[in-house]
Each structure stands twice: as C-alpha cells, then as structure tokens.
Amino acid sequence: MQASSTDTVLSSRRDGLRATLARQPLIVLALAMACLPLALIATLTMPIGPMYWDHYIYLDAANRIADGQIPSVDFFAPVGGLGYYLFAGWLYLFPNGHPLLLSSWSLLTVTAPLMALVTRDVQKRSAAIAYGLLLPFLFFSLLPFNTAEFYPYPGSDGFGIYNRQICQLLYVLAAGLVFVRGWKTLATVTALAMLALLFIKVTGVAAGLILCLMAFMAGRLPLRAALAAGAFFFAAIGLLEIISGMVSAYANDILALLLINDTSLLPRLLQAASINFGVILACSLLGLVLFFNAFPAFYQDIRAFAARPGFSALGKIADQSFFWLASFVAAGLLFESQNTGSQAFIFLWPLLLGIMIESYRQKGPSFAFATIAVLALCATLPPVVAVAQKTARAWIGGINNTPLENRNLKSMGAVGVRDLLSLRATRLHANYIDYRPTYEALASSGELPSFLLYSDFDFQALWLESADDAVSAIRDYEAANNVRFETIMAIDFTNPFPWLLDRHAPKYIAIGADPYRAVPPPDQRVKAAVAAVDLALYPTCPPTTARLKLLKIYEPILAAGHHRMTLTPCFDAFVRNGIAAKP
C-alpha cells in the first residue's frame, strides 16, 4: 500500500515536471546553458578536421587581448572583434576548455539571452511555437559543424566559425522579426543582434539589414521599434569609437580588405547558389506556390494602393510571404557569397515556420497546405541533415582515433588522429625534410603538394607536431643562450606560439594571415613592429605558396636586424641580433 502511494507521488511529480517543461521552454534553454560548463571543465579530445588550424586564430587574438591589444586598433583582423573578446572571456573562465568548443559556444553569451527574450514573448501565445524556434536554435548552436562538405573524411570543423556565428545571430534576428509582438522586446533583439552582426563580420550586418528592411516595409517592425533600435545601435557605435577608436579602425580594415579582394560579386553569388542548390530550388518553388496562391488578394491590394496611396496600403502589399521569402534568400546568398564554411540558410526556419502556420490557419489540412509544408521542409531539412550527419560521422569515426602525443600544446593539442593518417604524416615529414628544394620549387611555381593540402588531416596533424617540436626547441635555445624571446611572430597563417609560451605577439601584424585575402601591404608601423620582434618563425614542412608570399613580405624587413637559423627540421627562425641575455 505504501509502495503504491509512493509510486503515485512520483508519477504525479513526473507529470508535473513534464507539464512545466511543456509550458516553459525557457527552462530548457536554461538547462542547456547550465550543462555547457560540464564539457569545458576538462579538455575534451576533438577529432582533427579539415582546415582545423583556423580556430588557432582565436588563441592568438585572446593572447593579444590579454596584453591589452584592441582588435583593428592594435592588430589587423579579417573580421570584427566581438568574437575574439567573447572567446577570450570564455577562455579565462574555462582555461581547460577545448579552444574549438570555446570559440564556437562563446557566442551564446549574446545569442542565448536574445533567444530567451524571443522565447519569452512567443511562449505567451504558444509554447509549441516557442519550442519550434528554440530547439533548432540549440541544435545549430551546440553542434559546431558547417553545413557544406569540404573533405571526404569525417572530422571537426575548425574553420568558418565566425560564419556559423553570423548564421546563428541571423536566426535569432529572424525569429524576432517574424514572431515577436512586443515592440520593446523586438527593438532590443533587433538592436543587439545587429550590433553583434556588425562586430562579428560586416557582411552579416548587411544580410541583417535586408531582413530588417523587409520587416519594416511589411509593418512587422514598427516605426517606434525601428527608431529605438537604430538609436541604440548608433549610440553604441559612437560610444565604442570614443572609448577605443575601434569603429573607425574596423572600417579601415574593411576598406583594406575590399582593396585586396577585388573579385566580382556575381561569380561568388553563383557559387553560393550552387553550393546550396537544394535549399535555393526548394525556396524558389515555394515562392512560386505562395505567389500564385496570394495573387488574387495581392492584385486587389495593388489596386487599393493605386486608388488611395498610403503607408498602410503599401505595408499590406509588402507583407506577402513570397516577398519575405525572396528577401531572406537574397540575404542568405549575399552572406554566403563571402564565405568558406557556414551554417548556411538556417535562419530561414523561423520564416518557414511562420509561413506554414499561416497557411494552415487559412487552408486547414488541405492539399495546398501540404504542398507548402513539403516545400518548406525541403528547404529546411538539408542544413539539419548535414549537421547531424557530420556530427555523427565525426564522433563515431573518432572511435578509431588516437590522441596526438605532445608536450607543449596545452588544450590546443587535444586532438585525435587515425593511425593511418598519423603514419602518413610521419612519412611526409621525412619527405618534406629530405626533399625540401623540390617542394620549394613546387611552391615557387604556384602549386601546393596537394590541391586540398590545408584540408588534409595529415597536414593538420603534422603542423601540430612540428609546432610542438618548435616550442621545445625555443625553450632549449633560450636555456642554452640565457635569453628570453618576449615577442614572437609566425610567418604563417596562424600564430599560437605567444599563447603556448606565455609571451607576446607584436602589434599591428595581421592575424589569420592569408596573403591572398587578408594581409595588406605593410605600412611603417607594421614594418617597425616586425623589425623589433625578438623571434620570427617560418615553417618549412612543406614550403607553400602562401608561406613563400608571406616570406617575401616580411623577410626584407627582418633582414637588417635578424639572423636566420634552422630551429628544427620543420622551422627556420629569424632571431633578433643582439637580443639581451636574461639577468
């Protein structure tokens, strides 16, 4: 009897918990955020992946920020500084957290509170719709994978992180513009999301502006909300400029990037459309269906506007599902035209959910609704399937990985590599050393050893192993010569060495140093900073086109005050002449 009573009580409590969770999506969001530290307290071993070294840029930036450097003001950056500041804060809180997870999840500092505002507003009317917005947001935010494939082997996506973050911000902005009804909440979400978009990547704010203009034209973004959001946006920009000078410096960096990247926009738009062809095709078909369904009423709205022009009549014309869809697709194409790696078009879901709800209310369980729902899901499912599949492949395939042995790489070295690829890296390591002139000749002719070299897992594993050896060699050199290198730069794409050695990076030098896209010609302050650096590291396993191009930029500056030496078989070093011995 007593056991039965206890079971009844427990059952009642479970039912009450389920009912509470069903009514309160915010609790699920809070629980998800509370669980994140569990994955960051200890260093998880991540499966190595294509272009994995991209996220080392965040370590370089965090180390610079800890030294007091300001992005764009004190060093050239290819994107805005917000992502770097968020990463630096999370690295301080979770020093053992894996850098890839920290760089991916740190944006939740911004997106989670904004999504909480959206969820709170929506759940007042429908908890089911609130869950329909929240769960996809958590799915894409917590799984740090891109939607497009760049390599046949499964692994972690260490690249395109700020592009994924833009898509997640656009998702929150879209959810607010489509579903939020409280004008104060909408103004807050719009202002903060647009600010974050601007200071993550400028092309993100361009895409966000298209969404906001569409919502304003359709009357979904009220004038008072738009004015309040705009006032806060520009006030925040002005305050940041007064305090740090970051905004004008960021604008100068953007102009410098535009001068370097002078390719036509049309080919990039076509490339973005081809990569995301399934989504674009489904949206195009859905747009046509929506247009023909709405045409009679749309025609009457045009006639009414022609007879009596006015803002309300114009808003009624603009507030058409096919216009909304076209603007969202245009925003997505514009943003994706500038990307390598992203969670492309995930922000379509809030709009598609709204379209399906509106269609069901108007047509009920009809063939017309079924057509719209099927096409909407066809546009929605590709990103979901891609991220889910890549996550499963990376972690299931990771069972066969062996942790990379290292002595000096801190949490950066917590990666797993398949034995076959480790063996290949070992063989290539010897080959690069023994036949270095051959690889230098190849790079001088404008070719890489492999067309997908930076995506090859063996290249990424060898880079880590070579960096580990370089750190040991630096410490041995310092001990043997009684010196200490305070400022260290790398003549390479990424420079985590100051972070690994607890030293400093020189000011003004570009991070994420792609000489074809993100390294402007050095000005006088860059030349002075390079000339004053204590140690410059040049990797040679293998020589590549980008490394040779960087060497041509920096070697003339280093030649007068540094001497070149072989630090390890895979790293040459430029050591400043006359560097003082330690006292």
Beta strands, then each sheet from edge to edge (+ up, - down):
strand 1: 46-47
strand 2: 401-403
strand 3: 415-418
strand 4: 488-490
strand 5: 535-539
strand 6: 562-568
strand 7: 571-576
sheet 1: 1+ 3+ 2-
sheet 2: 4+ 5+ 7- 6+
end
